[in-house]
């Protein structure tokens, strides 16, 4: 695993303790303690062996898309079995995303306060229990409520995985680490619909939630055995709820971080507009089978996996982050325009619906990891959990709002899905260009700002 490096995407230089403000010096001391403790030969290792850590964190990151995608081929079956409208069944996806959003606001600050490991294990245990409730749910309200809890508990892996990346790496090294995790977790959206469709050949939709129960138990045991603490006690944020709220306030008032968070959320909205709408559009509008749907979904997922790897290993070390972001966002907008034209203006059927979505997924493989890495590089390790929570919460709140839009009026629509994708892409590009101007990002990374808690341009919360 490569050590922390500084690449062209982020200037992570810091001021010396003598020149920094007391708040900044305190934050830098805590960050140094994190690194020195990890490197100390006499101390217990903070993270397990590199490959074991990547494997478990990849599995935790995969838990989100597996929870979302595994049951998607069974949405029509759920509607038939529980005697519900397709739009009502889609609320199980919406409430799951609301749960993920709310859960990250809980687990992120908890991981800054108590370390990464305890909140993670609690979240995984609750996830497993809520999956059991999904298996036995007698009606749609119970299933929807269980999906909310399942999403909230499963979010622990998402938010804490990003915080662990910030604990260990910066700059391009962080992108490489995230790319390694994404290589594993990226298989989830490819395989999940295929596995879900095959499960439906041998069991009911309840069997898919049985598989998620088994996965939750497996990941709980793997995390307990393989993951060690990456945030030592002396580097933790000792405040309570009030301190967490103050940290959130500082982050939201920091324009570059806010701009990156909004860009990420809106790009994620385009992703979940596709995820939530593609099942019903492809199966009800274009009349494809669950197996064909799963293959098309997996093919599009290959695009985001490949581009995530290219971004972390090839593009990020060679090109400026802003250039990559503008290229990725531009491609997303172009895909949205093409999708609207090929569904609303020229009806090319399935042949016109799928290629723009392939391009969209590839563009998000550039946009999403770059926004996360840039945003986390603006904060100190002891606030990385809270920053990661805000990023994830914004993503899934936007996804939850966008998810049901492609079925407005009670009927799935390829045109509505295309409009959602285009709208989210244009808003994401606007947020990035407006709030993340080069001057602001240089000031943030280079230490030009001297506001309270910003001695070196990064946000700190002590004092």
DATA-V937457 format. One line per field, one symbol per residue. phi: phi as a letter, one per 40 degrees, with the letter a starting at -180 (. if undefined). A space follows every 10 residues. Layout:
phi=???
This chain:
phi=.cccbbbcca cbcbcccccc cdcccccccc cccdcccccc ccccccbcdd cccccccccc cccccccccc cdccdccccc ccfbcdcccc cccccccdcc cccccccccc cccbgccccc ccccccdccc cccccbdcac dccccccccd cccccdcccc ccccccdbab fccccccccc cccccccccc cdcccccccc cbaccccccc cccccdcccc cccccbcbcb bcdccccccc cccccccccc ccccdccccc cccccccccc cccccccccc ccccccfccd ccdccccccc cdcccccccc ccbbcdcbbc dccccccccc cccccccccc ccbccbccgc ccccdccccd cccccccccc ccccccccbc dcbccccccc ccccdccccc ccdcccbdgg bcaccccccc cccccccccc cccccbcdcc ccccccgccb cdgbdbgccb bcg
